Amino acid sequence: MDASGSSFEPTTGQQYEVGIKYEPVGYNASFTLAAYELTRRNVLTSDLNNPGFSVQTGEVRSRGVEVEGRAHLSNNLDLIAAYAYTDNEVTKSNRDDLGNTTAAVPQDTVSLWLDYQVPIGLAQGLSIGGGVRHLGHTFNLDNSVKVPSYTVYDLALRYRIEQLQLNLHVNNLFDKKYLAACTFNCFYGDERNFTLGMTYDW
């Protein structure tokens, strides 16, 4: 609620996007390219006349390009690669942050993932995947702190027996210690963590 006790209006957005997808003849692969502009309105900003409260005078614009490629490199090896560029900017505000980047929004993100399926033998049904994620630098709320970029590695193991599949995902495989974001405070990223799952198809 604002200083008068009134509820805030919902945040709204308007987005324009254009894209293209290409599948080369003779190859089990696809490439996509998309460009967009997204404007978010009714963003909360500080109420300068009533400290501790907010008003809805803010607007944030994001423009970006996303590229993704998927390829079946061999009978048992798949590749997924992606890159995203984001130009994020505060376009309306009652504070002195016009032109700033929204907190924790990276300009560049890159990811690469390889997945291998064991075709025959005792390990048939086993899939091994590995990937890398890179997030570029970000800023805190007033852009006075620049948070360094970071790179982490992930691992996935899957084993299927008829309709049953077991899944093990390991994020941040090497237990890298890094700052994930700074807003009003700074926060470390997730430590190495494991997720075990099971699915059954019928």
Contact map, one row per residue, 1 for C-alpha under 8 A:
1111111100000000000000000000000000000000000000000000110000000000000000000000000000000000000000000000000000000000000000000000000000000000000000000000000000000000000000000000000000000000000000000000000000
1111111100000000000000000000000000000000000000000000111000000000000000000000000000000000000000000000000000000000000000000000000000000000000000000000000000000000000000000000000000000000000000000000000000
1111110000000000000000000000000000000000000000000100110000000000000000000000000000000000000000000000000000000000000000000000000000000000000000000000000000000000000000000000000000000000000000000000000000
1111110000000000000000000000000000000000000000000000000000000000000000000000000000000000000000000000000000000000000000000000000000000000000000000000000000000000000000000000000000000000000000000000000000
1111111000000000000000000000000000000000000000000000000000000000000000000000000000000000000000000000000000000000000000000000000000000000000000000000000000000000000000000000000000000000000000000000000000
1111111100000000000000000000000000000000000000000000000000000000000000000000000000000000000000000000000000000000000000000000000000000000000000000000000000000000000000000000000000000000000000000000000000
1100111110000000000000000000000000000000000000000000000000000000000000000000000000000000000000000000000000000000000000000000000000000000000000000000000000000000000000000000000000000000000000000000000000
1100011111000000000000000000000000000000000000000000000100000000000000000000000000000000000000000000000000000000000000000000000000000000000000000000000000000000000000000000000000000000000000000000000000
0000001111100000000000000000000000000000010000000000000000000000000000000000000000000000000000000000000000000000000000000000000000000000000000000000000000000000000000000000000000000000000000000000000000
0000000111110000000000000000000000000000010000000000000000000000000000000000000000000000000000000000000000000000000000000000000000000000000000000000000000000000000000000000000000000000000000000000000000
0000000011111000000000000000000000000001111000000000000000000000000000000000000000000000000000000000000000000000000000000000000000000000000000000000000000000000000000000000000000000000000000000000000000
0000000001111100000000000000000000000001110000000000000000000000000000000000000000000000000000000000000000000000000000000000000000000000000000000000000000000000000000000000000000000000000000000000000000
0000000000111110000000000000000000000111100000000000000000000000000000000000000000000000000000000000000000000000000000000000000000000000000000000000000000000000000000000000000000000000000000000000000000
0000000000011111000000000000000000000111000000000000000000000000000000000000000000000000000000000000000000000000000000000000000000000000000000000000000000000000000000000000000000000000000000000000000000
0000000000001111100000000000000000011110000000000000000000000000000000000000000000000000000000000000000000000000000000000000000000000000000000000000000000000000000000000000000000000000000000000000000000
0000000000000111110000000000000000011100000000000000000000000000000000000000000000000000000000000000000000000000000000000000000000000000000000000000000000000000000000000000000000000000000000000000000000
0000000000000011111000000000000001111000000000000000000000000000000000000000000000000000000000000000000000000000000000000000000000000000000000000000000000000000000000000000000000000000000000000000000000
0000000000000001111100000000000001110000000000000000000000000000000000000000000000000000000000000000000000000000000000000000000000000000000000000000000000000000000000000000000000000000000000000000000000
0000000000000000111110000000000111100000000000000000000000000000000000000000000000000000000000000000000000000000000000000000000000000000000000000000000000000000000000000000000000000000000000000000000000
0000000000000000011111000000000111000000000000000000000000000000000000000000000000000000000000000000000000000000000000000000000000000000000000000000000000000000000000000000000000000000000000000000000000
0000000000000000001111100000011110000000000000000000000000000000000000000000000000000000000000000000000000000000000000000000000000000000000000000000000000000000000000000000000000000000000000000000000000
0000000000000000000111110000011100000000000000000000000000000000000000000000000000000000000000000000000000000000000000000000000000000000000000000000000000000000000000000000000000000000000000000000000000
0000000000000000000011111011111000000000000000000000000000000000000000000000000000000000000000000000000000000000000000000000000000000000000000000000000000000000000000000000000000000000000000000000000000
0000000000000000000001111111110000000000000000000000000000000000000000000000000000000000000000000000000000000000000000000000000000000000000000000000000000000000000000000000000000000000000000000000000000
0000000000000000000000111110000000000000000000000000000000000000000000000000000000000000000000000000000000000000000000000000000000000000000000000000000000000000000000000000000000000000000000000000000000
0000000000000000000000011111000000000000000000000000000000000000000000000000000000000000000000000000000000000000000000000000000000000000000000000000000000000000000000000000000000000000000000000000000000
0000000000000000000000111111100000000000000000000000000000000000000000000000000000000000000000000000000000000000000000000000000000000000000000000000000000000000000000000000000000000000000000000000000000
0000000000000000000000110111110000000000000000000000000000000000000000111000000000000000000000000000000000000000000000000000000000000000000000000000000000000000000000000000000000000000000000000000000000
0000000000000000000000110011111000000000000000000000000000000000000011110000000000000000000000000000000000000000000000000000000000000000000000000000000000000000000000000000000000000000000000000000000000
0000000000000000000011110001111100000000000000000000000000000000000011100000000000000000000000000000000000000000000000000000000000000000000000000000000000000000000000000000000000000000000000000000000000
0000000000000000000011100000111110000000000000000000000000000000001111000000000000000000000000000000000000000000000000000000000000000000000000000000000000000000000000000000000000000000000000000000000000
0000000000000000001111000000011111000000000000000000000000000000011110000000000000000000000000000000000000000000000000000000000000000000000000000000000000000000000000000000000000000000000000000000000000
0000000000000000001110000000001111100000000000000000000000000000111100000000000000000000000000000000000000000000000000000000000000000000000000000000000000000000000000000000000000000000000000000000000000
0000000000000000111100000000000111110000000000000000000000000000111000000000000000000000000000000000000000000000000000000000000000000000000000000000000000000000000000000000000000000000000000000000000000
0000000000000000111000000000000011111000000000000000000000000011110000000000000000000000000000000000000000000000000000000000000000000000000000000000000000000000000000000000000000000000000000000000000000
0000000000000011110000000000000001111100000000000000000000000011100000000000000000000000000000000000000000000000000000000000000000000000000000000000000000000000000000000000000000000000000000000000000000
0000000000000011100000000000000000111110000000000000000000001111000000000000000000000000000000000000000000000000000000000000000000000000000000000000000000000000000000000000000000000000000000000000000000
0000000000001111000000000000000000011111000000000000000000001110000000000000000000000000000000000000000000000000000000000000000000000000000000000000000000000000000000000000000000000000000000000000000000
0000000000001110000000000000000000001111100000000000000000111100000000000000000000000000000000000000000000000000000000000000000000000000000000000000000000000000000000000000000000000000000000000000000000
0000000000111100000000000000000000000111111000000000000000111000000000000000000000000000000000000000000000000000000000000000000000000000000000000000000000000000000000000000000000000000000000000000000000
0000000000111000000000000000000000000011111000000000000001110000000000000000000000000000000000000000000000000000000000000000000000000000000000000000000000000000000000000000000000000000000000000000000000
0000000011110000000000000000000000000001111100000000000111100000000000000000000000000000000000000000000000000000000000000000000000000000000000000000000000000000000000000000000000000000000000000000000000
0000000000100000000000000000000000000001111110000000000111110000000000000000000000000000000000000000000000000000000000000000000000000000000000000000000000000000000000000000000000000000000000000000000000
0000000000000000000000000000000000000000011111000000011111000000000000000000000000000000000000000000000000000000000000000000000000000000000000000000000000000000000000000000000000000000000000000000000000
0000000000000000000000000000000000000000001111100000011111000000000000000000000000000000000011100000000000000000000000000000000000000000000000000000000000000000000000000000000000000000000000000000000000
0000000000000000000000000000000000000000000111110011111000000000000000000000000000000000000001100000000000000000000000000000000000000000000000000000000000000000000000000000000000000000000000000000000000
0000000000000000000000000000000000000000000011111111111000000000000000000000000000000000000000000000000000000000000000000000000000000000000000000000000000000000000000000000000000000000000000000000000000
0000000000000000000000000000000000000000000001111110000000000000000000000000000000000000000000000000000000000000000000000000000000000000000000000000000000000000000000000000000000000000000000000000000000
0000000000000000000000000000000000000000000000111110000000000000000000000000000000000000000000000000000000000000000000000000000000000000000000000000000000000000000000000000000000000000000000000000000000
0010000000000000000000000000000000000000000000111111110000000000000000000000000000000000000000000000000000000000000000000000000000000000000000000000000000000000000000000000000000000000000000000000000000
0000000000000000000000000000000000000000000001111111100000000000000000000000000000000000000000000000000000000000000000000000000000000000000000000000000000000000000000000000000000000000000000000000000000
0000000000000000000000000000000000000000000001100111110000000000000000000000000000000000000000000000000000000000000000000000000000000000000000000000000000000000000000000000000000000000000000000000000000
1110000000000000000000000000000000000000000001100111111000000000000000000000000000000000000000000000000000000000000000000000000000000000000000000000000000000000000000000000000000000000000000000000000000
1110000000000000000000000000000000000000000111100101111100000000000000000000000000000000000000000000000000000000000000000000000000000000000000000000000000000000000000000000000000000000000000000000000000
0100000000000000000000000000000000000000000111100000111110000000000000000000000000000000000000000000000000000000000000000000000000000000000000000000000000000000000000000000000000000000000000000000000000
0000000100000000000000000000000000000000011110000000011111000000000000000000000000000000000000000000000000000000000000000000000000000000000000000000000000000000000000000000000000000000000000000000000000
0000000000000000000000000000000000000000011110000000001111100000000000000000000000000000000111000000000000000000000000000000000000000000000000000000000000000000000000000000000000000000000000000000000000
0000000000000000000000000000000000000000111110000000000111110000000000000000000000000000011111000000000000000000000000000000000000000000000000000000000000000000000000000000000000000000000000000000000000
0000000000000000000000000000000000000011111000000000000011111000000000000000000000000000011110000000000000000000000000000000000000000000000000000000000000000000000000000000000000000000000000000000000000
0000000000000000000000000000000000000011101000000000000001111100000000000000000000000001111100000000010000000000000000000000000000000000000000000000000000000000000000000000000000000000000000000000000000
0000000000000000000000000000000000001111000000000000000000111110000000000000000000000001111000000000000000000000000000000000000000000000000000000000000000000000000000000000000000000000000000000000000000
0000000000000000000000000000000000001110000000000000000000011111000000000000000000000111100000000000000000000000000000000000000000000000000000000000000000000000000000000000000000000000000000000000000000
0000000000000000000000000000000000111100000000000000000000001111100000000000000000000111000000000000000000000000000000000000000000000000000000000000000000000000000000000000000000000000000000000000000000
0000000000000000000000000000000000111000000000000000000000000111110000000000000000011110000000000000000000000000000000000000000000000000000000000000000000000000000000000000000000000000000000000000000000
0000000000000000000000000000000011110000000000000000000000000011111000000000000000011100000000000000000000000000000000000000000000000000000000000000000000000000000000000000000000000000000000000000000000
0000000000000000000000000000000111100000000000000000000000000001111100000000000001111000000000000000000000000000000000000000000000000000000000000000000000000000000000000000000000000000000000000000000000
0000000000000000000000000000001111000000000000000000000000000000111110000000000001110000000000000000000000000000000000000000000000000000000000000000000000000000000000000000000000000000000000000000000000
0000000000000000000000000000001110000000000000000000000000000000011111000000000111100000000000000000000000000000000000000000000000000000000000000000000000000000000000000000000000000000000000000000000000
0000000000000000000000000000111100000000000000000000000000000000001111100000001111000000000000000000000000000000000000000000000000000000000000000000000000000000000000000000000000000000000000000000000000
0000000000000000000000000000111000000000000000000000000000000000000111110000011110000000000000000000000000000000000000000000000000000000000000000000000000000000000000000000000000000000000000000000000000
0000000000000000000000000001110000000000000000000000000000000000000011111000011100000000000000000000000000000000000000000000000000000000000000000000000000000000000000000000000000000000000000000000000000
0000000000000000000000000001100000000000000000000000000000000000000001111111111000000000000000000000000000000000000000000000000000000000000000000000000000000000000000000000000000000000000000000000000000
0000000000000000000000000001000000000000000000000000000000000000000000111111111000000000000000000000000000000000000000000000000000000000000000000000000000000000000000000000000000000000000000000000000000
0000000000000000000000000000000000000000000000000000000000000000000000011111110000000000000000000000000000000000000000000000000000000000000000000000000000000000000000000000000000000000000000000000000000
0000000000000000000000000000000000000000000000000000000000000000000000011111100000000000000000000000000000000000000000000000000000000000000000000000000000000000000000000000000000000000000000000000000000
0000000000000000000000000000000000000000000000000000000000000000000000011111110000000000000000000000000000000000000111100000000000000000000000000000000000000000000000000000000000000000000000000000000000
0000000000000000000000000000000000000000000000000000000000000000000000011111111000000000000000000000000000000000011110000000000000000000000000000000000000000000000000000000000000000000000000000000000000
0000000000000000000000000000000000000000000000000000000000000000000001111101111100000000000000000000000000000000011100000000000000000000000000000000000000000000000000000000000000000000000000000000000000
0000000000000000000000000000000000000000000000000000000000000000000011111000111110000000000000000000000000000001111000000000000000000000000000000000000000000000000000000000000000000000000000000000000000
0000000000000000000000000000000000000000000000000000000000000000000111100000011111000000000000000000000000000001110000000000000000000000000000000000000000000000000000000000000000000000000000000000000000
0000000000000000000000000000000000000000000000000000000000000000000111000000001111100000000000000000000000000111100000000000000000000000000000000000000000000000000000000000000000000000000000000000000000
0000000000000000000000000000000000000000000000000000000000000000011110000000000111110000000000000000000000000111000000000000000000000000000000000000000000000000000000000000000000000000000000000000000000
0000000000000000000000000000000000000000000000000000000000000000011100000000000011111000000000000000000000011110000000000000000000000000000000000000000000000000000000000000000000000000000000000000000000
0000000000000000000000000000000000000000000000000000000000000001111000000000000001111100000000000000000000111100000000000000000000000000000000000000000000000000000000000000000000000000000000000000000000
0000000000000000000000000000000000000000000000000000000000000001110000000000000000111110000000000000000000111000000000000000000000000000000000000000000000000000000000000000000000000000000000000000000000
0000000000000000000000000000000000000000000000000000000000000111100000000000000000011111000000000000000001110000000000000000000000000000000000000000000000000000000000000000000000000000000000000000000000
0000000000000000000000000000000000000000000000000000000000000111000000000000000000001111100000000000000000100000000000000000000000000000000000000000000000000000000000000000000000000000000000000000000000
0000000000000000000000000000000000000000000000000000000000011110000000000000000000000111110000000000110010100000000000000000000000000000000000000000000000000000000000000000000000000000000000000000000000
0000000000000000000000000000000000000000000000000000000000011100000000000000000000000011111000000111110000000000000000000000000000000000000000000000000000000000000000000000000000000000000000000000000000
0000000000000000000000000000000000000000000000000000000001111000000000000000000000000001111110001111110000000000000000000000000000000000000000000000000000000000000000000000000000000000000000000000000000
0000000000000000000000000000000000000000000000000000000001111000000000000000000000000000111110000110000000000000000000000000000000000000000000000000000000000000000000000000000000000000000000000000000000
0000000000000000000000000000000000000000000000000000000011110000000000000000000000000000011111000100000000000000000000000000000000000000000000000000000000000000000000000000000000000000000000000000000000
0000000000000000000000000000000000000000000010000000000011100000000000000000000000000000011111111100000000000000000000000000000000000000000000000000000000000000000000000000000000000000000000000000000000
0000000000000000000000000000000000000000000011000000000011000000000000000000000000000000000111110000000000000000000000000000000000000000000000000000000000000000000000000000000000000000000000000000000000
0000000000000000000000000000000000000000000011000000000000000000000000000000000000000000000011111100000000000000000000000000000000000000000000000000000000000000000000000000000000000000000000000000000000
0000000000000000000000000000000000000000000000000000000000000000000000000000000000000000000011111100000000000000000000000000000000000000000000000000000000000000000000000000000000000000000000000000000000
0000000000000000000000000000000000000000000000000000000000000000000000000000000000000000010010111111000000000000000000000000000000000000000001000000000000000000000000000000000000000000000000000000000000
0000000000000000000000000000000000000000000000000000000000000000000000000000000000000000111110111111000000000000000000000000000000000000000000000000000000000000000000000000000000000000000000000000000000
0000000000000000000000000000000000000000000000000000000000000000000000000000000000000000111000001111100000000000000000000000000000000000000000000000000000000000000000000000000000000000000000000000000000
0000000000000000000000000000000000000000000000000000000000000000000000000000000000000000110000001111110000000000000000000000000000000000000001100000000000000000000000000000000000000000000000000000000000
0000000000000000000000000000000000000000000000000000000000000000000000000000000000000001110000000011111010000000000000000000000000000000001000100000000000000000000000000000000000000000000000000000000000
0000000000000000000000000000000000000000000000000000000000010000000000000000000000000001110000000001111110000000000000000000000000000000001110000000000000000000000000000000000000000000000000000000000000
0000000000000000000000000000000000000000000000000000000000000000000000000000000000000000000000000000111110000000000000000000000000000000011111100000000000000000000000000000000000001110000000000000000000
0000000000000000000000000000000000000000000000000000000000000000000000000000000000000000000000000000011111000000000000000000000000000000011100000000000000000000000000000000000000011110000000000000000000
0000000000000000000000000000000000000000000000000000000000000000000000000000000000000001000000000000111111100000000000000000000000000000011000000000000000000000000000000000000000000000000000000000000000
0000000000000000000000000000000000000000000000000000000000000000000000000000000000000100000000000000000111111000000000000000000000000011110000000000000000000000000000000000000000000000000000000000000000
0000000000000000000000000000000000000000000000000000000000000000000000000000000000011111000000000000000011111000000000000000000000000001110000000000000000000000000000000000000000000000000000000000000000
0000000000000000000000000000000000000000000000000000000000000000000000000000000000111100000000000000000001111100000000000000000000000011100000000000000000000000000000000000000000000000000000000000000000
0000000000000000000000000000000000000000000000000000000000000000000000000000000000111000000000000000000001111110000000000000000000001111000000000000000000000000000000000000000000000000000000000000000000
0000000000000000000000000000000000000000000000000000000000000000000000000000000011110000000000000000000000011111000000000000000000001110000000000000000000000000000000000000000000000000000000000000000000
0000000000000000000000000000000000000000000000000000000000000000000000000000000011100000000000000000000000001111100000000000000000111100000000000000000000000000000000000000000000000000000000000000000000
0000000000000000000000000000000000000000000000000000000000000000000000000000001111000000000000000000000000000111110000000000000000111000000000000000000000000000000000000000000000000000000000000000000000
0000000000000000000000000000000000000000000000000000000000000000000000000000001110000000000000000000000000000011111000000000000011110000000000000000000000000000000000000000000000000000000000000000000000
0000000000000000000000000000000000000000000000000000000000000000000000000000111100000000000000000000000000000001111100000000000011100000000000000000000000000000000000000000000000000000000000000000000000
0000000000000000000000000000000000000000000000000000000000000000000000000000111000000000000000000000000000000000111110000000001111000000000000000000000000000000000000000000000000000000000000000000000000
0000000000000000000000000000000000000000000000000000000000000000000000000001110000000000000000000000000000000000011111000000001110000000000000000000000000000000000000000000000000000000000000000000000000
0000000000000000000000000000000000000000000000000000000000000000000000000001100000000000000000000000000000000000001111100001111100000000000000000000000000000000000000000000000000000000000000000000000000
0000000000000000000000000000000000000000000000000000000000000000000000000001000000000000000000000000000000000000000111111011111000000000000000000000000000000000000000000000000000000000000000000000000000
0000000000000000000000000000000000000000000000000000000000000000000000000001000000000000000000000000000000000000000011111001100000000000000000000000000000000000000000000000000000000000000000000000000000
0000000000000000000000000000000000000000000000000000000000000000000000000000000000000000000000000000000000000000000001111111000000000000000000000000000000000000000000000000000000000000000000000000000000
0000000000000000000000000000000000000000000000000000000000000000000000000000000000000000000000000000000000000000000001111111000000000000000000000000000000000000000000000000000000000000000000000000000000
0000000000000000000000000000000000000000000000000000000000000000000000000000000000000000000000000000000000000000000000011111000000000000000000000000000000000000000000000000000000000000000000000000000000
0000000000000000000000000000000000000000000000000000000000000000000000000000000000000000000000000000000000000000000001011111110000000000000000000000000000000000000000000000000000000000000000000000000000
0000000000000000000000000000000000000000000000000000000000000000000000000000000000000000000000000000000000000000000011111111110000000000000000000000000000000000000000000000000000000000000000000000000000
0000000000000000000000000000000000000000000000000000000000000000000000000000000000000000000000000000000000000000000011100011111000000000000000000000000000000111100000000000000000000000000000000000000000
0000000000000000000000000000000000000000000000000000000000000000000000000000000000000000000000000000000000000000000011000011111100000000000000000000000000001111000000000000000000000000000000000000000000
0000000000000000000000000000000000000000000000000000000000000000000000000000000000000000000000000000000000000000001111000000111110000000000000000000000000011110000000000000000000000000000000000000000000
0000000000000000000000000000000000000000000000000000000000000000000000000000000000000000000000000000000000000000001110000000011111000000000000000000000000111100000000000000000000000000000000000000000000
0000000000000000000000000000000000000000000000000000000000000000000000000000000000000000000000000000000000000000111100000000001111100000000000000000000000111000000000000000000000000000000000000000000000
0000000000000000000000000000000000000000000000000000000000000000000000000000000000000000000000000000000000000000111000000000000111110000000000000000000011110000000000000000000000000000000000000000000000
0000000000000000000000000000000000000000000000000000000000000000000000000000000000000000000000000000000000000011110000000000000011111000000000000000000011100000000000000000000000000000000000000000000000
0000000000000000000000000000000000000000000000000000000000000000000000000000000000000000000000000000000000000011100000000000000001111100000000000000001111000000000000000000000000000000000000000000000000
0000000000000000000000000000000000000000000000000000000000000000000000000000000000000000000000000000000000001111000000000000000000111110000000000000001111000000000000000000000000000000000000000000000000
0000000000000000000000000000000000000000000000000000000000000000000000000000000000000000000000000000000000001110000000000000000000011111000000000000111100000000000000000000000000000000000000000000000000
0000000000000000000000000000000000000000000000000000000000000000000000000000000000000000000000000000000001011100000000000000000000001111100000000000111000000000000000000000000000000000000000000000000000
0000000000000000000000000000000000000000000000000000000000000000000000000000000000000000000000000000000001111000000000000000000000000111110000000001110000000000000000000000000000000000000000000000000000
0000000000000000000000000000000000000000000000000000000000000000000000000000000000000000000000000000000001110000000000000000000000000011111000000111110000000000000000000000000000000000000000000000000000
0000000000000000000000000000000000000000000000000000000000000000000000000000000000000000000000000000001111100000000000000000000000000001111100000111100000000000000000000000000000001100000000000000000000
0000000000000000000000000000000000000000000000000000000000000000000000000000000000000000000000000000111110000000000000000000000000000000111111111110000000000000000000000000000000001110000000000000000000
0000000000000000000000000000000000000000000000000000000000000000000000000000000000000000000000000000011100000000000000000000000000000000011111111110000000000000000000000000000000001111100000000000000000
0000000000000000000000000000000000000000000000000000000000000000000000000000000000000000000000000000011000000000000000000000000000000000001111110000000000000000000000000000000000000111000000000000000000
0000000000000000000000000000000000000000000000000000000000000000000000000000000000000000000000001001001000000000000000000000000000000000001111111000000000000000000000000000000000000000000000000000000000
0000000000000000000000000000000000000000000000000000000000000000000000000000000000000000000000000001101000000000000000000000000000000000001111111100000000000000000000000000000000000000000000000000000000
0000000000000000000000000000000000000000000000000000000000000000000000000000000000000000000000000000000000000000000000000000000000000000001111111100000000000000000000000000000000000000000000000000000000
0000000000000000000000000000000000000000000000000000000000000000000000000000000000000000000000000000000000000000000000000000000000000000001101111110000000000000000000000000000000000100000000000000000000
0000000000000000000000000000000000000000000000000000000000000000000000000000000000000000000000000000000000000000000000000000000000000000111100111111000000000000000000000000000000000000000000000000000000
0000000000000000000000000000000000000000000000000000000000000000000000000000000000000000000000000000000000000000000000000000000000000000111100001111100000000000000000000000000000111100000000000000000000
0000000000000000000000000000000000000000000000000000000000000000000000000000000000000000000000000000000000000000000000000000000000000001110000000111110000000000000000000000000000100000000000000000000000
0000000000000000000000000000000000000000000000000000000000000000000000000000000000000000000000000000000000000000000000000000000000000111110000000011111000000000000000000000000000000000000000000000000000
0000000000000000000000000000000000000000000000000000000000000000000000000000000000000000000000000000000000000000000000000000000000000111100000000001111100000000000000000000000001000000000000000000000000
0000000000000000000000000000000000000000000000000000000000000000000000000000000000000000000000000000000000000000000000000000000000011110000000000000111110000000000000000000000000000000000000000000000000
0000000000000000000000000000000000000000000000000000000000000000000000000000000000000000000000000000000000000000000000000000000000011100000000000000011111000000000000000001110100000000000000000000000000
0000000000000000000000000000000000000000000000000000000000000000000000000000000000000000000000000000000000000000000000000000000001111000000000000000001111100000000000000011110000000000000000000000000000
0000000000000000000000000000000000000000000000000000000000000000000000000000000000000000000000000000000000000000000000000000000001111000000000000000000111110000000000001111100000000000000000000000000000
0000000000000000000000000000000000000000000000000000000000000000000000000000000000000000000000000000000000000000000000000000000111100000000000000000000011111000000000001110100000000000000000000000000000
0000000000000000000000000000000000000000000000000000000000000000000000000000000000000000000000000000000000000000000000000000001111000000000000000000000001111100000000111100000000000000000000000000000000
0000000000000000000000000000000000000000000000000000000000000000000000000000000000000000000000000000000000000000000000000000011110000000000000000000000000111110000000111000000000000000000000000000000000
0000000000000000000000000000000000000000000000000000000000000000000000000000000000000000000000000000000000000000000000000000111100000000000000000000000000011111000011110000000000000000000000000000000000
0000000000000000000000000000000000000000000000000000000000000000000000000000000000000000000000000000000000000000000000000000111000000000000000000000000000001111100011100000000000000000000000000000000000
0000000000000000000000000000000000000000000000000000000000000000000000000000000000000000000000000000000000000000000000000000110000000000000000000000000000000111111111000000000000000000000000000000000000
0000000000000000000000000000000000000000000000000000000000000000000000000000000000000000000000000000000000000000000000000000100000000000000000000000000000000011111110000000000000000000000000000000000000
0000000000000000000000000000000000000000000000000000000000000000000000000000000000000000000000000000000000000000000000000000000000000000000000000000000000000001111110000000000000000000000000000000000000
0000000000000000000000000000000000000000000000000000000000000000000000000000000000000000000000000000000000000000000000000000000000000000000000000000000000000001111110000000000000000000000000000000000111
0000000000000000000000000000000000000000000000000000000000000000000000000000000000000000000000000000000000000000000000000000000000000000000000000000000000000001111111000000000000000000000000000000011110
0000000000000000000000000000000000000000000000000000000000000000000000000000000000000000000000000000000000000000000000000000000000000000000000000000000000000111111111100000000000000000000000000000011100
0000000000000000000000000000000000000000000000000000000000000000000000000000000000000000000000000000000000000000000000000000000000000000000000000000000000000111000111110000000000000000000000000001111000
0000000000000000000000000000000000000000000000000000000000000000000000000000000000000000000000000000000000000000000000000000000000000000000000000000000000011110000011111000000000000000000000000011110000
0000000000000000000000000000000000000000000000000000000000000000000000000000000000000000000000000000000000000000000000000000000000000000000000000000000000011100000001111100000000000000000000000111100000
0000000000000000000000000000000000000000000000000000000000000000000000000000000000000000000000000000000000000000000000000000000000000000000000000000000001111000000000111110000000000000000000000111000000
0000000000000000000000000000000000000000000000000000000000000000000000000000000000000000000000000000000000000000000000000000000000000000000000000000000001110000000000011111100000000000000000011110000000
0000000000000000000000000000000000000000000000000000000000000000000000000000000000000000000000000000000000000000000000000000000000000000000000000000000011100000000000001111100000000000000000011100000000
0000000000000000000000000000000000000000000000000000000000000000000000000000000000000000000000000000000000000000000000000000000000000000000000000000000111000000000000000111111100000000000001111000000000
0000000000000000000000000000000000000000000000000000000000000000000000000000000000000000000000000000000000000000000000000000000000000000000000000000000111100000000000000111111100000000000000011000000000
0000000000000000000000000000000000000000000000000000000000000000000000000000000000000000000000000000000000000000000000000000000000000000000000000000000110000000000000000001111100000000000000010000000000
0000000000000000000000000000000000000000000000000000000000000000000000000000000000000000000000000000000000000000000000000000000000000000000000000000000000000000000000000001111110000000000000110000000000
0000000000000000000000000000000000000000000000000000000000000000000000000000000000000000000000000000000000000000000000000000000000000000000000000000000100000000000000000001111111000000000000110000000000
0000000000000000000000000000000000000000000000000000000000000000000000000000000000000000000000000000000000000000000000000000000000000000000000000000000000000000000000000000001111100000000110100000000000
0000000000000000000000000000000000000000000000000000000000000000000000000000000000000000000000000000000000000000000000000000000000000000000000000000010000000000000000000000000111110000000110000000000000
0000000000000000000000000000000000000000000000000000000000000000000000000000000000000000000000000000000000000000000000000000000000000000000000000011000000000000000000000000000011111100011110000000000000
0000000000000000000000000000000000000000000000000000000000000000000000000000000000000000000000000000000100000000000000000000000000000000000000000010000000000000000000000000000001111100011110000000000000
0000000000000000000000000000000000000000000000000000000000000000000000000000000000000000000000000000001100000000000000000000000000000000011100000010000000000000000000000000000000111110011110000000000000
0000000000000000000000000000000000000000000000000000000000000000000000000000000000000000000000000000001100000000000000000000000000000000011110001010000000000000000000000000000000111111111000000000000000
0000000000000000000000000000000000000000000000000000000000000000000000000000000000000000000000000000001100000000000000000000000000000000001110000000000000000000000000000000000000001111110000000000000000
0000000000000000000000000000000000000000000000000000000000000000000000000000000000000000000000000000000000000000000000000000000000000000000110000000000000000000000000000000000000000111110000000000000000
0000000000000000000000000000000000000000000000000000000000000000000000000000000000000000000000000000000000000000000000000000000000000000000100000000000000000000000000000000000000000111111000000000000000
0000000000000000000000000000000000000000000000000000000000000000000000000000000000000000000000000000000000000000000000000000000000000000000000000000000000000000000000000000000000111111111100000000000000
0000000000000000000000000000000000000000000000000000000000000000000000000000000000000000000000000000000000000000000000000000000000000000000000000000000000000000000000000000000000111100111110000000000000
0000000000000000000000000000000000000000000000000000000000000000000000000000000000000000000000000000000000000000000000000000000000000000000000000000000000000000000000000000000011111000011111000000000000
0000000000000000000000000000000000000000000000000000000000000000000000000000000000000000000000000000000000000000000000000000000000000000000000000000000000000000000000000000000011111000001111100000000000
0000000000000000000000000000000000000000000000000000000000000000000000000000000000000000000000000000000000000000000000000000000000000000000000000000000000000000000000000001000000000000000111111000000000
0000000000000000000000000000000000000000000000000000000000000000000000000000000000000000000000000000000000000000000000000000000000000000000000000000000000000000000000000001001110000000000011111000000000
0000000000000000000000000000000000000000000000000000000000000000000000000000000000000000000000000000000000000000000000000000000000000000000000000000000000000000000000000111111100000000000001111100000000
0000000000000000000000000000000000000000000000000000000000000000000000000000000000000000000000000000000000000000000000000000000000000000000000000000000000000000000000000111100000000000000001111110000000
0000000000000000000000000000000000000000000000000000000000000000000000000000000000000000000000000000000000000000000000000000000000000000000000000000000000000000000000011110000000000000000000011111000000
0000000000000000000000000000000000000000000000000000000000000000000000000000000000000000000000000000000000000000000000000000000000000000000000000000000000000000000000111100000000000000000000001111100000
0000000000000000000000000000000000000000000000000000000000000000000000000000000000000000000000000000000000000000000000000000000000000000000000000000000000000000000001111000000000000000000000000111110000
0000000000000000000000000000000000000000000000000000000000000000000000000000000000000000000000000000000000000000000000000000000000000000000000000000000000000000000001110000000000000000000000000011111000
0000000000000000000000000000000000000000000000000000000000000000000000000000000000000000000000000000000000000000000000000000000000000000000000000000000000000000000111100000000000000000000000000001111100
0000000000000000000000000000000000000000000000000000000000000000000000000000000000000000000000000000000000000000000000000000000000000000000000000000000000000000000111000000000000000000000000000000111110
0000000000000000000000000000000000000000000000000000000000000000000000000000000000000000000000000000000000000000000000000000000000000000000000000000000000000000001110000000000000000000000000000000011111
0000000000000000000000000000000000000000000000000000000000000000000000000000000000000000000000000000000000000000000000000000000000000000000000000000000000000000001100000000000000000000000000000000001111
0000000000000000000000000000000000000000000000000000000000000000000000000000000000000000000000000000000000000000000000000000000000000000000000000000000000000000001000000000000000000000000000000000000111
